[in-house]
Amino acid sequence: MEKYTDWRDKGTGIAPFLPSAIKEPNLIECILYSVVLLVKVILTSPIIFLYLLTKNKLLLAVLLKVLFSWKDEVAVQGVKRSEVNPQKHYPNINVLYFANITSILDGILLTLIAQRNKVIFCVPDESTIYILNLVQLIKFIANDSLNVKEYGKEVNNLADYNDSVIYMLAEGTCSNGKSVLPFNMKQTVLDEIIESNKFDIKVIQLKVNSSLVTPLGINSTFKYIIKCLSKGINYKCRMNDVSLKPDLDLIRVSLCDGGKYKLISKTLDLNAKRKFIKEYNNYRRK
């Protein structure tokens, strides 16, 4: 851990790019859970076939629950759990949702809770916004999440997507979820978006079990699937019900549960992550 002090926030002690310390599954675990997964896939094959035909989100939710013991706990700030109404409180059109990203699974959860079938993910690169679909987002996060240009399409006007639920992943890359990274977008970009579209602004905080965070992407899809199977997938999702001011600093604080003292230095940004990955890989080769 001391090796990476240059990428640890001096105020909070948080190292936002360090992957989970949980060991990768060994050979015996891989064999055992491969058999378990095979049996589950055979038993759910009719549902899998129907999902591939219809892309129905309810079927996807059932598959995730059966295959990986998927659980998600969704809370809306200021609303009692018994009074939460998905049609009223869950992500919908005409709102720009700022969300953090910590795992290749985040896009799946955000798709499941969206109240529209059309969902787009926006990843900023300073003055430019790129849009990705779910598959593109998963590939982007799985491969270090450093260069969104390779996966997304540049967009000039989000009004072209007013029939979609829109998520803004303002950090521009994936972290381990211990804090919120500095946003990789300029305030002027948000000002232009709001001026053109009159979006409300809300935030969504995502937290998955620590064994499944992917700040540096994944080296083995197979082993990651085995981890999902053996550990289960447990999500906590918290969103606000009141629209925020279009101010990136305020949005970032809100995304960190209102705790500005939990935020890390703005020097630990996307460029810092690039340097960290280079150092991390060099150290692992020794």
N, C-alpha and C positions, 0 to 999 in steps of 0.2 A: 504493500500500500504506500509506503514512504517513497517508493520509486516515482509516484505520480503526483507529488506535492504541487507541482506547477499547475496542475489541473484540478486542484482542490480549493474551493472558496475559502478565503482566509477568515471571513466572518462567521460563516455557518459550519465550516468543516466538511461541507458536502462536495463529493466528487461526482458530478452528474453524468459522466460518460463511462464510469466503471461498470462492467457487466456483473451479473449476479455471481456470487462465489459458490453457488450450488453446483456440485459436480455433475458432469454429463453422465447419462445412463451407461452402465457397463454392458459387456457382451451378453451376459445372462439376462439382464433386464430387457435388453433389446429383443432377444429371442422370445422371452416370456410374453412381453406386451405386444409383440408382433402377432403372436398367436391369438391373443385376446382381441386385438384390433381386427384381425381377419374374421373371427367369429362374429363380431359385432357388425362388420360390413356385410357379411352374408345375410345376417338376420334383418338388417335394415335395407337391403338392396332394393325392395320395391319403393321405399320412401326416397332413396337416392335417385332412382330412375324418374320418379314423379318430379322431384326437385329439379333435375337436369332439364326436364321438359317444360316446367312451368316457372322456375325461378321464384317460387313462392317463399316468402320470408318465414312464414309459419312452419313450413316443412324444414327449412334450414335450421330454425331454432330447435325443432324436435331432434334433428340429426345431431346437432352439437351437444344437446343434453344427453342423448343416449351414448354417443361415441366418446365424448370427452368430459362428461359430468359438468357441462357448462352451467354456471350460475351467474346471474347478474342482479345486482341490487341497485335500483335506480331511485334516487332521492331528489326532490325538488325543494330548494331553499325556500322556507317560509310557508310550505304547504305540508299538512299532515299526510303521512304515508297513506292513510285510509281515504284521503280526499284527492290523491293524485289520479288524474284522468289522462291517459295517453293521448287522446285526441286533442286535449286542451293544453297539456303541459310538455309533451314530447316534441322533438324537433319537427318543424314544419316549414312551409315556404314563407318568404318575405322576412326572414330573420337570418342574420349572419352569425353563425355559431363558432366561437373561438374554442378550440379544444387542444389539449396537450397530446403528445404521442409518446408512448413508451414501449409499444409492442407491435409486431406485425398483425396482431389480432384486433387492434383498436378499430380499424376500419370496419371489421365485421360487426362489432357491437354497435358502432354508430349507424351502420346500415340497418341493423335489426330494430333500433328504436326510432328510426325516421318514420314519419307518418306519410311518406310518399315513396313510390317505387323508384323514382329518379333521385339519385344522390350523387353529388360531386364533392371532391376534396380539393381544396385550394392550398397550394404550398408556395409561399413567397420566396423570392430571391432578390431581396432589397427592393428595387423599383418595379420588378416584374412579378406577375402572378401566373402560376402554372396550375392547370386543372388536371386531375387524375380521376379515373374510375377506381373501383375497389381493387381489381386485379393489379392495376398499375401501382396503386399505393402499397400493396403488399410487396410487390417486387422492389419498389423503391426502398422500403424499410428493411427488407431482407438483405439488401446489398449496401449496407452502411449508411444509407439515407444522406448522402453527401452532395449528389448532383441531380437535382430534380429535372434538369433540362433533358436528361436521357430518358425520362419516363413520362413526363407530362407534356401538355400543350399550352403554349402561351395564350393568355386570354386578355382581351382589351376591355370588355364590358360584361360584367356579370348579369346584366339585364337579359342577356341571351339565355340565361338559365333560370328564369324566374319561376319555372314550373318544377324546379328541383330543390331538395334540401341541400343547403350549402354549408360546408364545414371549412373553416379557416384554420389551418395548422400553422400558426404564426411563428413557432419556433424554427420552422424550416428543416428540422431534423429530429431524430429520435433521441430521447434521454432515458435514464433509468428511473425517472419519475420521482426522485427525491426532492426536486425543486422544479421551477419553471425556467427554462433557458431564456436568454435575451431574445426578443423577437427579431426575426430576420426580414423585417419589412419596415418601410419608412412611414411616418405619420401622414405624409402627403398622399401616399397611396391609399390609405384608409379614408382620408378626407375625400378623395376623388370618388371612391366607391360609394360612400354615403351620399355624396352630392348627386350622383347619377341614379342611385337606386332607392334611397330613403329606407334602408334596412333598419330594423331594430337590431340591437346587439346583445347577445347572451353568451354565457360561457358554460362549458361542459368539462368537468374534471374527471379524468379516467384513471383508475388504479387497478392493475391486475396483480395476481400473486407474483411475488418477486422472482420466482424461478422462471417466469416466462417473459420478463422484460428483455428487449433486444436493442440496447443502445448502439451496439456495433454490428447489427445485422445478425445473420445466422450462418454458421459454417456447414451445417448438415440439416437439411429439411427433415430427413428421416428421424434423426435424434430429437429434433424439436417436437415432432409429432409424438414420439414416445414420451417425452416430458409432459406434453399436454395430456396424454392418456394416463400416465402414472400419477401426476400431481393434481389433475383436474384443472379446469379453467374457472377462476373466480374473479368476477369483476365488481368493482364499486364505481358507480357513476353518479355524480352530483352536478346538478344544473341549477341556474338561477331562473326565477320566474319574472324578474323585472329587467327591462332593457337598460343597458349601461350607456354612459356617455362614450362617444367615439374617440376615446383617448387611449392610445396603446399602453401607456404606463399604468393607467387605472385598470385596464383590462388584464394586464399581466398580474397585478396584485390580486385581482378578483379570482383569477385562474389559480392562484396560489392560496386559495381559501381566505383571501383578505389579509394574509399575513405578510406584509412587506418586508419584515425582518427575516422571513424564511427565504427570500429571494437571493439568488447568487449573483455575483458580480457580472456586469455586462461584458467583461472581457472573456467570459467562458461561453463564447458563442460558436457559431458554425465553423468559423476559421480555427478556433481553438480546438474544436473536435477533430478537424483534419490533422492537426499537429499531434494530438493525443493518439489517434489511431496509428500514425506512423511510429511513434515512440512505443506504443503498446505492442505492435507487431514485431518491432526490432527486439524488444525485451523478451518476448516469448520465444524467439528463435534462438536465443542464447542457451 
